[in-house]
Amino acid sequence: MADQLSEEQVAEFKEAFCLFDKDGDGAITTQELGTVMRSLGQNPTEAELRDMEVDEMIRAADVDGDGQVNYEEFVHMLVSK
């Protein structure tokens, strides 16, 4: 999948992924998406995050079913839109 992207696109996707992956462990969790939302002025509780579309987005992109979105899943989600 990533081999079909330009170097510029890969760099942009990697930068975006790193913004979401707050702890740098290579995966985006629901909690990390909540942190990003809070930085944008929203204030969802953990319960709201589980009930919101955020959790649905994670599940839709989470190909391997581990409850997180890794870089490959992130790229796949972006290019398949």
C-alpha positions as CSV (number, residue, x, y, z in Angstrom):
1,M,0.0,0.0,0.0
2,A,2.7,2.5,1.1
3,D,4.7,1.7,-2.1
4,Q,1.9,3.4,-4.1
5,L,2.4,6.7,-2.3
6,S,4.7,9.5,-3.2
7,E,7.6,10.3,-0.8
8,E,5.7,13.5,0.1
9,Q,2.5,11.6,1.0
10,V,4.4,9.1,3.1
11,A,6.1,11.9,5.0
12,E,2.7,13.6,5.6
13,F,1.1,10.4,6.7
14,K,4.0,9.7,9.1
15,E,3.8,13.2,10.5
16,A,0.1,12.9,11.1
17,F,0.4,9.5,12.6
18,C,3.1,10.8,15.1
19,L,0.8,13.6,16.1
20,F,-1.9,11.0,17.2
21,D,0.6,8.5,18.6
22,K,1.3,10.5,21.7
23,D,3.4,7.9,23.5
24,G,5.4,6.9,20.4
25,D,4.7,3.2,20.8
26,G,3.7,2.8,17.1
27,A,-0.1,2.6,17.7
28,I,-3.0,5.0,18.1
29,T,-5.4,4.2,20.9
30,T,-8.9,5.6,21.7
31,Q,-7.2,7.5,24.6
32,E,-4.7,9.1,22.3
33,L,-7.5,10.2,20.0
34,G,-9.1,11.7,23.1
35,T,-5.9,13.6,23.8
36,V,-5.9,15.0,20.3
37,M,-9.6,16.0,20.6
38,R,-8.9,17.8,23.9
39,S,-6.0,19.7,22.3
40,L,-8.6,20.9,19.7
41,G,-10.8,22.3,22.5
42,Q,-13.2,19.3,23.0
43,N,-13.4,17.6,26.3
44,P,-14.8,14.0,26.0
45,T,-14.7,11.7,29.0
46,E,-13.4,8.2,28.6
47,A,-17.0,6.9,28.6
48,E,-17.8,9.3,25.8
49,L,-14.8,8.2,23.8
50,R,-16.0,4.6,24.0
51,D,-19.5,5.6,22.9
52,M,-18.5,8.0,20.2
53,E,-17.5,7.6,16.6
54,V,-13.9,7.6,17.7
55,D,-14.2,4.1,19.0
56,E,-16.0,3.1,15.8
57,M,-13.2,4.7,13.7
58,I,-10.6,2.7,15.7
59,R,-12.5,-0.6,15.2
60,A,-13.0,0.1,11.5
61,A,-9.3,0.7,10.9
62,D,-8.1,-2.0,13.3
63,V,-7.4,-4.8,10.8
64,D,-5.6,-7.1,13.3
65,G,-8.2,-6.6,16.1
66,D,-5.8,-5.4,18.8
67,G,-7.8,-2.4,19.7
68,Q,-5.3,0.1,18.3
69,V,-4.4,1.5,14.9
70,N,-0.8,0.9,13.8
71,Y,0.9,2.9,11.0
72,E,0.0,0.4,8.3
73,E,-3.7,0.4,9.3
74,F,-3.6,4.2,9.5
75,V,-2.2,4.5,6.0
76,H,-4.7,2.0,4.7
77,M,-7.6,3.9,6.3
78,L,-6.4,7.2,4.7
79,V,-5.9,5.9,1.2
80,S,-9.1,3.9,1.1
81,K,-11.3,7.0,1.8
